[in-house]
Amino acid sequence: MKEKKGGYEFYREVLGSPKYVVAPMVDASELAWRQLGRRYNADLCYTPMFHSAVFVRDQKYRKDSLQTCPQDRPLIVQFCANDPKTFLEAAKLTVNMIECDAIDLNLGCPQIIAKRGHFGSYLQDEWELIHNIISLASKELDIPITAKCRVFPDLQKTIEYAQMLERAGAQIITVHGRTREQKGPLTGLANWDYIKAVKNAVSVPVFANGNIQSRADADRCMAETGVDGVMSAEGHLTNPAIFAGESPAMWEMAIEYLDLVDEYPCPNSYVRGHLFKMLHHCLRLKENFDLREIIAKTSNLQDFRGAVMKLKERYIDFHTGVKKYDNEEEMKQLNIKQPPWICQPYVRQPPDEYKEKMAKITEQQKKEKLAEQREEETKSDSTLNNNNNKRVNENGQDGTGEGEGEGEVVMSKRKQKKMDKNPYKSFSKERRGCKLCSGCQNPAGLKCSYDQCRKCCKEKLIKEKLDCEGHKMFLSKKRVPTE
């Protein structure tokens, strides 16, 4: 059995002092993508995050997840977990199936699925549980345990959290400089000051994650925070050559990736996701909507490749200088600094701007809804006013016997509103020509002995001790049964 190494000994002698790291990304850091990253200066790669409980119970899931090759090193396998024994079992199965250099515990996922499953960043308040997960695996395994986490809003709590991870046995700590709430349109900027504070507070290697959109950003982050390496996720998805300091044409990266997929097959959903990220800026342009449609719907690698080649045909003359591209308005619209066919980061809208935009949209929707309600009320009131606030029948009687020939259909206020909402609905024709109740002016019962509605008729029968054959109500004391 090899001697187990940890901390900086593990970082230097086993991992080779990695500076540029491809992040663990669900359905995205598969073998083909890792190999592409290694071609462009990535020193270390993580697998996608795997669910430890599913990994333990599902053999097919294990086989599909752990795809690797001899060139896929150094490699760290990441799991999410909320139970020490399950995490340990998943790690043991991994070590028995493939060769890897460490097992990582995901403590950073902020998505709603992590909240429902009780893992990722939603464990960060349960320090005892996290300590038990890491410490048990550290004692039982022959390879190191590492951890990837997010920061707390409070700096001191963040420092104490990282120190707890170190005490538990984490040999490398990756710090994503955003809080759990910073996600989606509210992502915002990562706080490098918090990462620097963690680096100064622990004695194990620290990787930084967040705000890495170029090789220059990565180098600046290491210089400003003192971390041992920089991890990139979204920046690497938009430009796989980010760590090489290159910004190639997007079709070059896409074709190279598709070639690797031929060699190391993966689900078409992964391929589709990568192409949408790499070709993002071009696919936002109306002229390329047809290619976006092909990529979105196809399940054929040749169709993916064909769409990429068509995109190349449309921009190759601009890229080689045969034609001049000077559409500054288009670049401004896409919020990019280089032509749209160049691999470059996707810049999110700042959270404050997003909140302001959503507030305006919400306010506009409220105004439109209120206007619709007022229009409906006005329309209803207009209908009532036209009838002088009286119900009329099609013979023109309004309950007083006046206005012959002026009415159309006997209806209540409620029915008038229904008629406005459903102008083509066929209402009952049995009431045409009926009389109005002498008590309340609602339509009278068709067979009522006293020409009243059911309610008024019942009141009359009780008061005067009468019977009504039409409404089938017999309330007289001395009722003679009908022969």
Secondary structure, 3 states (H helix, E strand, C coil): CCCCCCHHHHHHHHCCCCCEEECCCCCCCCHHHHHHHHHCCCCEEEEEEEEHHHHHHCHHHHHHHCCCCCCCCCEEEEEECCCHHHHHHHHHHHHHHCCCCEEEEEECCCCHHHHHHCCHHHHCCCHHHHHHHHHHHHHHCCCCEEEEEECCCCHHHHHHHHHHHHHHCEEEEEEECCCCCCCHHHCCCCCHHHHHHHHHHCCCCEEEECCCCCHHHHHHHHHHHCCCEEEECHHHHHCCCHHHCCCCEHHHHHHHHHHHHHHCCCCHHHHHHHHHHHCHHHHCCHHHHHHHHHHHHCCCHHHHHHHHHHHHHHHHHHHHCCCCCCCHHHHHHHCCCCCCCECCCCCCCCHHHHHHHHHHHHHHHHHHHHHHHHHHHHHHHHHHHHCCCCCCCCCCCCCCCCCCCCCCCCCCHHHHHHHHHCCCCCCCCCCCCCCECCCCCCECCCCCCCCCCHHHHHHHHHHHCCEECCCCEECCCCCCCCC
